[in-house]
């Protein structure tokens, strides 16, 4: 028998949130940082923080 849909919803939400953080750290953050002229060391630090946040979910 299959499990109810509600059992998979927290897992899917967690997966989507982690994927969103990864996308933000790899694509969105560097583009925004370049656009506003943010230093590379600050960009790398923010990217690391987002990747750690993605691993928590």
C-alpha positions, 0 to 999 in steps of 0.5 A: 500500500502507498503512504499518504501524500502528507508524509512526503510533503515535508521531505519535498519542502525540505528538498525544494528549500535546499535546492533554492539555497544552492541555486541562490549561492551558485547563480543569483548571489554572484550575479547580484554581487557583480552588479552592485560591486561587492568584493569577492571575499564577501561574495565567497563568505555569503556563498559559503553561508548559503551552502551551509544553510542548504545542507541543514535542510 
